[in-house]
Amino acid sequence: MSIATWDAFKPTPDPLAAAKMTPAVMARRARLTRYVKGVLATCAAVCLIALIRVAVSAVTDDDATLPAPAIHKAHASKSLEMNAEEKASRPAAWAYKGGPGRHR
């Protein structure tokens, strides 16, 4: 018989891989897979309901609220307005917007 046979190149069986193929572990994996599928289906349903609610809800004319961009514009213009007394009380360097590290 020859020293070099195909059985000599056969790897030793991995005990961890063999343990993962037992019927108990396979049943546990199947049960946990069902749980994961259920949770994902619930999340997808919640996202679909939220998407439908956003698409269906419309802003009516009698609604007193402004859309978010209009609120931001109103806030920005209000914060930029400054009366003459306040402008006069500020030093000239306060209005300089040279950025960090830029000095006069």
C-alpha positions as CSV (number, residue, x, y, z in Angstrom):
1,M,0.0,0.0,0.0
2,S,1.2,3.5,-0.8
3,I,2.0,6.1,1.8
4,A,0.3,8.8,-0.1
5,T,-3.4,8.0,-0.2
6,W,-6.4,10.3,-0.5
7,D,-7.2,9.5,3.2
8,A,-4.0,11.2,4.2
9,F,-5.2,14.5,2.9
10,K,-8.6,14.4,4.5
11,P,-8.9,17.1,7.2
12,T,-9.9,16.2,10.8
13,P,-13.6,16.9,11.5
14,D,-14.2,20.2,13.3
15,P,-16.1,19.5,16.5
16,L,-17.8,23.0,16.4
17,A,-19.1,22.4,12.9
18,A,-20.4,19.0,13.9
19,A,-22.1,20.5,16.9
20,K,-23.9,23.1,14.8
21,M,-25.4,20.3,12.6
22,T,-27.1,18.5,15.5
23,P,-30.9,18.3,15.4
24,A,-31.4,20.4,18.6
25,V,-29.3,23.3,17.2
26,M,-31.1,23.1,13.9
27,A,-34.5,23.3,15.6
28,R,-33.4,26.2,17.7
29,R,-32.1,28.0,14.6
30,A,-35.5,27.4,12.8
31,R,-37.4,28.8,15.9
32,L,-35.2,31.9,16.1
33,T,-35.6,32.4,12.4
34,R,-39.4,32.6,12.8
35,Y,-39.0,35.2,15.5
36,V,-36.7,37.3,13.3
37,K,-39.1,37.1,10.4
38,G,-42.0,38.1,12.7
39,V,-40.1,41.2,14.0
40,L,-39.1,42.3,10.6
41,A,-42.7,41.9,9.3
42,T,-43.9,44.0,12.2
43,C,-41.3,46.7,11.5
44,A,-42.2,46.8,7.8
45,A,-45.9,47.1,8.7
46,V,-45.2,50.1,11.0
47,C,-43.1,51.8,8.4
48,L,-45.8,51.2,5.8
49,I,-48.5,52.6,8.1
50,A,-46.3,55.7,8.7
51,L,-45.7,56.2,5.0
52,I,-49.4,55.9,4.3
53,R,-50.3,58.4,7.0
54,V,-47.8,60.9,5.7
55,A,-49.0,60.5,2.1
56,V,-52.7,60.7,3.0
57,S,-52.5,63.6,5.4
58,A,-52.7,67.0,3.7
59,V,-52.4,70.5,5.0
60,T,-55.7,72.2,4.8
61,D,-56.3,75.9,4.2
62,D,-57.9,76.4,7.6
63,D,-54.9,75.0,9.3
64,A,-53.1,77.7,11.2
65,T,-49.7,76.0,11.2
66,L,-47.0,76.9,8.7
67,P,-44.9,74.3,7.0
68,A,-41.4,73.8,8.5
69,P,-39.4,75.7,5.8
70,A,-41.7,78.8,6.3
71,I,-41.2,78.6,10.1
72,H,-37.4,78.5,9.6
73,K,-37.5,81.4,7.2
74,A,-39.6,83.5,9.6
75,H,-37.4,82.6,12.5
76,A,-34.2,83.5,10.5
77,S,-35.6,86.8,9.3
78,K,-36.8,87.7,12.8
79,S,-33.4,86.9,14.4
80,L,-31.6,88.9,11.7
81,E,-33.7,92.0,12.3
82,M,-32.1,94.5,14.7
83,N,-33.2,97.9,15.7
84,A,-31.0,101.0,15.3
85,E,-30.2,101.3,19.0
86,E,-28.9,97.8,19.2
87,K,-26.8,98.3,16.1
88,A,-25.3,101.5,17.5
89,S,-24.4,99.8,20.8
90,R,-22.3,97.1,19.2
91,P,-18.6,97.7,18.4
92,A,-17.6,97.6,14.8
93,A,-15.5,94.4,15.3
94,W,-18.8,92.6,16.3
95,A,-20.0,92.8,12.7
96,Y,-16.7,91.4,11.2
97,K,-17.2,87.9,9.9
98,G,-13.7,86.9,8.9
99,G,-13.9,83.4,10.3
100,P,-11.6,81.6,12.7
101,G,-8.0,82.6,12.6
102,R,-8.6,85.8,10.6
103,H,-7.7,88.9,12.4
104,R,-7.6,92.5,11.2
